[in-house]
Amino acid sequence: MDCRLDDNEEEARMATTKDYRLGEFTYPRGWFMIAEASELDTHKPLAVRFFGQDFALYRGRETGKIVLLDAYCPHMKTHLAAPNKTSYVVLDGGGTNVEGDGIRCPYHGWRFGADGKCDHIPYHEGQIPAAAKVKSWPVVESLGAIWVWHDPEGGEPEWDHPSLKEWNDPAWVHWKFDHLGVLNQHPQEVIDNICDYGHLSPIHGSTVLKYENEFKGHNAIQRQCGPHRTLVGEDGVSPILHTITIYHGPGVLISHLTGLYDAVMMICNTPVDDGSIKVWHALLVKSPSGSTVATHTDMVAARHYQEMALTAFAQDFEVWSHKAACLNGLFIPSDGPFMKARIWYKQFYNPRAKKNEYLEQCEGYYIPKGIAPYSEPEAVA
């Protein structure tokens, strides 16, 4: 199912970080997806925009190193990665201005290394000015994606980049990313979903039997189980679906599912500008046939299951695409712990020194009124 926005839906519905009163920083601290790794396989640079600024992203031709630099050359503010088919820098480079692990400006040929420092000016023999540099960002390739650590304070990563042990197990079918485009909503609206017990039945057709939330450090956790009207077998019947869903910081949701198949879902949201996000969806599926090495038949079944999972996610996405900003929600006790989740989220918009102030207000387990707490499925003998 295609849940990308039509041009007619690109109306101004954006509320800002300030509107939500989240904290000192406009954009949060954390690991964020910025591209699918395969988008860089041609070694052509990719112009991307996140956190209200423009970047040049590319894979080095010498070592394959992934590099993310601020986009604009300090010489005359030329975009280093904007599409260019006419500059001889690009033509002589075989269709790309990536050279070794560096990149040349298509306007005057200044070359910047992976560290962001200019290391060659073709028409200049003197010392290169110390100011001839752009910022280089910490990036990692993992799970078929490119991740950047974003921190308004410029600190080192506070937790590990996204990874999964299942990724290197040949029994699991690797996902293909669903690129869902830019959503004109603040990420707060998406984060709210982690604790939204009340929406599971009306929008997803879930019959929730057990449910709980937990907030701990940089993780926001949802555990729940019950049959589902979208993730069903060929007979149209849903087994009991167990999901343990965890936000690893503000931008990466990973959910382990057991039911029809064992699977791992990932949903990523990355701020583009203040009030808009880019969204990706993907599903990793364990061999439906039980093979220790996934077969072509397993891949076909896995792709079908990912389509079903995307259909379920599209139910949320469609609502987000048209709603107004929920700045002061009329929450009730049986909704889920919305206010605790919003306090948890604030830690990423404020200095690390204040993190514990927010965690002290939200850490713990929360069960909506009238529902049983979650318990693990019984082991099959």
Solvent accessible surface area in square Angstrom, and as a share of the most:
residue,aa,sasa,rsa
1,M,120,0.53
2,D,96,0.50
3,C,18,0.10
4,R,138,0.50
5,L,28,0.14
6,D,89,0.46
7,D,132,0.68
8,N,133,0.68
9,E,43,0.19
10,E,83,0.37
11,E,108,0.48
12,A,104,0.81
13,R,37,0.14
14,M,88,0.39
15,A,9,0.07
16,T,47,0.27
17,T,5,0.03
18,K,175,0.74
19,D,59,0.31
20,Y,15,0.06
21,R,151,0.55
22,L,4,0.02
23,G,40,0.38
24,E,104,0.46
25,F,36,0.15
26,T,64,0.37
27,Y,34,0.13
28,P,2,0.01
29,R,0,0.00
30,G,0,0.00
31,W,10,0.04
32,F,1,0.01
33,M,0,0.00
34,I,3,0.02
35,A,2,0.01
36,E,34,0.15
37,A,8,0.06
38,S,64,0.41
39,E,71,0.32
40,L,0,0.00
41,D,85,0.44
42,T,95,0.55
43,H,51,0.23
44,K,110,0.47
45,P,24,0.15
46,L,51,0.25
47,A,47,0.36
48,V,17,0.10
49,R,98,0.36
50,F,4,0.02
51,F,10,0.04
52,G,29,0.27
53,Q,59,0.26
54,D,31,0.16
55,F,3,0.01
56,A,0,0.00
57,L,0,0.00
58,Y,0,0.00
59,R,35,0.13
60,G,0,0.00
61,R,113,0.41
62,E,130,0.58
63,T,95,0.55
64,G,25,0.24
65,K,103,0.44
66,I,17,0.09
67,V,3,0.02
68,L,2,0.01
69,L,0,0.00
70,D,35,0.18
71,A,1,0.01
72,Y,92,0.35
73,C,1,0.00
74,P,42,0.26
75,H,62,0.28
76,M,109,0.48
77,K,135,0.57
78,T,28,0.16
79,H,34,0.15
80,L,1,0.01
81,A,4,0.03
82,A,41,0.32
83,P,128,0.80
84,N,52,0.27
85,K,177,0.75
86,T,112,0.65
87,S,19,0.12
88,Y,162,0.62
89,V,39,0.23
90,V,9,0.05
91,L,87,0.43
92,D,121,0.63
93,G,22,0.21
94,G,70,0.67
95,G,31,0.29
96,T,7,0.04
97,N,10,0.05
98,V,2,0.01
99,E,69,0.31
100,G,25,0.24
101,D,29,0.15
102,G,6,0.06
103,I,0,0.00
104,R,34,0.13
105,C,1,0.01
106,P,14,0.09
107,Y,134,0.51
108,H,55,0.24
109,G,4,0.03
110,W,25,0.09
111,R,61,0.22
112,F,0,0.00
113,G,11,0.10
114,A,21,0.16
115,D,89,0.46
116,G,0,0.00
117,K,120,0.51
118,C,12,0.07
119,D,74,0.38
120,H,69,0.31
121,I,6,0.03
122,P,73,0.46
123,Y,134,0.51
124,H,78,0.35
125,E,178,0.80
126,G,45,0.44
127,Q,169,0.75
128,I,49,0.25
129,P,72,0.46
130,A,96,0.74
131,A,78,0.61
132,A,6,0.05
133,K,112,0.47
134,V,17,0.10
135,K,101,0.43
136,S,43,0.28
137,W,26,0.09
138,P,65,0.41
139,V,29,0.17
140,V,41,0.24
141,E,81,0.36
142,S,16,0.10
143,L,6,0.03
144,G,26,0.25
145,A,0,0.00
146,I,0,0.00
147,W,0,0.00
148,V,1,0.01
149,W,5,0.02
150,H,14,0.06
151,D,13,0.07
152,P,56,0.35
153,E,86,0.39
154,G,60,0.58
155,G,27,0.26
156,E,137,0.61
157,P,53,0.34
158,E,50,0.23
159,W,24,0.09
160,D,126,0.65
161,H,60,0.27
162,P,11,0.07
163,S,70,0.45
164,L,20,0.10
165,K,170,0.72
166,E,14,0.06
167,W,45,0.16
168,N,131,0.67
169,D,55,0.29
170,P,84,0.53
171,A,7,0.06
172,W,30,0.10
173,V,11,0.07
174,H,80,0.36
175,W,14,0.05
176,K,129,0.55
177,F,21,0.09
178,D,28,0.15
179,H,65,0.29
180,L,6,0.03
181,G,24,0.23
182,V,57,0.33
183,L,0,0.00
184,N,18,0.09
185,Q,1,0.00
186,H,3,0.01
187,P,4,0.03
188,Q,1,0.00
189,E,7,0.03
190,V,3,0.02
191,I,0,0.00
192,D,13,0.07
193,N,34,0.18
194,I,2,0.01
195,C,0,0.00
196,D,28,0.14
197,Y,46,0.18
198,G,34,0.32
199,H,29,0.13
200,L,13,0.06
201,S,64,0.41
202,P,112,0.70
203,I,45,0.23
204,H,15,0.07
205,G,14,0.13
206,S,7,0.05
207,T,76,0.44
208,V,23,0.13
209,L,83,0.42
210,K,70,0.29
211,Y,0,0.00
212,E,18,0.08
213,N,0,0.00
214,E,16,0.07
215,F,1,0.01
216,K,130,0.55
217,G,22,0.21
218,H,52,0.23
219,N,32,0.17
220,A,0,0.00
221,I,15,0.08
222,Q,14,0.06
223,R,41,0.15
224,Q,15,0.07
225,C,5,0.03
226,G,5,0.05
227,P,39,0.24
228,H,16,0.07
229,R,198,0.72
230,T,23,0.13
231,L,11,0.05
232,V,32,0.18
233,G,15,0.15
234,E,190,0.85
235,D,113,0.58
236,G,51,0.49
237,V,96,0.55
238,S,19,0.12
239,P,50,0.31
240,I,78,0.39
241,L,9,0.04
242,H,24,0.11
243,T,11,0.06
244,I,46,0.23
245,T,12,0.07
246,I,40,0.20
247,Y,3,0.01
248,H,55,0.24
249,G,0,0.00
250,P,1,0.01
251,G,0,0.00
252,V,0,0.00
253,L,17,0.08
254,I,7,0.03
255,S,1,0.01
256,H,74,0.33
257,L,6,0.03
258,T,57,0.33
259,G,30,0.29
260,L,53,0.26
261,Y,56,0.21
262,D,60,0.31
263,A,2,0.01
264,V,0,0.00
265,M,33,0.15
266,M,1,0.01
267,I,14,0.07
268,C,1,0.00
269,N,2,0.01
270,T,0,0.00
271,P,3,0.02
272,V,18,0.10
273,D,42,0.22
274,D,37,0.19
275,G,1,0.01
276,S,5,0.03
277,I,0,0.00
278,K,56,0.24
279,V,1,0.01
280,W,2,0.01
281,H,0,0.00
282,A,0,0.00
283,L,2,0.01
284,L,0,0.00
285,V,0,0.00
286,K,83,0.35
287,S,9,0.06
288,P,44,0.28
289,S,80,0.52
290,G,65,0.63
291,S,36,0.23
292,T,110,0.64
293,V,92,0.53
294,A,28,0.22
295,T,65,0.38
296,H,133,0.59
297,T,101,0.59
298,D,2,0.01
299,M,72,0.32
300,V,82,0.47
301,A,25,0.19
302,A,1,0.01
303,R,63,0.23
304,H,114,0.51
305,Y,1,0.00
306,Q,9,0.04
307,E,84,0.38
308,M,25,0.11
309,A,3,0.02
310,L,7,0.04
311,T,38,0.22
312,A,12,0.10
313,F,11,0.05
314,A,4,0.03
315,Q,51,0.23
316,D,10,0.05
317,F,1,0.00
318,E,114,0.51
319,V,74,0.42
320,W,16,0.06
321,S,3,0.02
322,H,108,0.48
323,K,57,0.24
324,A,81,0.63
325,A,31,0.24
326,C,34,0.20
327,L,60,0.30
328,N,123,0.63
329,G,27,0.26
330,L,174,0.86
331,F,60,0.25
332,I,99,0.50
333,P,107,0.67
334,S,43,0.28
335,D,30,0.16
336,G,11,0.11
337,P,19,0.12
338,F,18,0.07
339,M,111,0.49
340,K,67,0.28
341,A,0,0.00
342,R,22,0.08
343,I,35,0.18
344,W,0,0.00
345,Y,1,0.00
346,K,57,0.24
347,Q,1,0.01
348,F,0,0.00
349,Y,1,0.00
350,N,5,0.02
351,P,23,0.14
352,R,73,0.27
353,A,99,0.77
354,K,73,0.31
355,K,52,0.22
356,N,91,0.47
357,E,96,0.43
358,Y,36,0.14
359,L,13,0.07
360,E,145,0.65
361,Q,94,0.42
362,C,1,0.00
363,E,81,0.36
364,G,28,0.27
365,Y,136,0.52
366,Y,53,0.20
367,I,79,0.40
368,P,6,0.04
369,K,152,0.64
370,G,82,0.79
371,I,27,0.14
372,A,45,0.35
373,P,72,0.45
374,Y,23,0.09
375,S,49,0.32
376,E,114,0.51
377,P,63,0.40
378,E,164,0.74
379,A,104,0.80
380,V,147,0.84
381,A,145,1.13
